[in-house]
Amino acid sequence: MAEFELDLRGVACPMNFVKTRLFLDKIQEGDLVTVLLDGGEPVESVSESVVQDGHQLEAKTEAKEGHFMVSIRKGRA
């Protein structure tokens, strides 16, 4: 299983979810991607949407710099 990082800070909704979904489509089941997002709507939207798509939300943490790190394990979607 591979691990990736996707920096979407500064990307507006709903494009941050679209870019996350496209990235998940490119990786293998079981791979982990940590998405860097702005707080508020971006982090909530992406977190809820990936779970609805069948992926596992492994962690959601706030960095000292004010952005969030959302770790997603690709499931069968």
ABEGO torsion letter per residue (X at the ends): XBBBBBBABGBBOAAAAAAAAAAAAABBBGBBBBBBBBBEAAAAAAAAAAAAAGBBBABBBBBAAGBBBBBBBBBBX
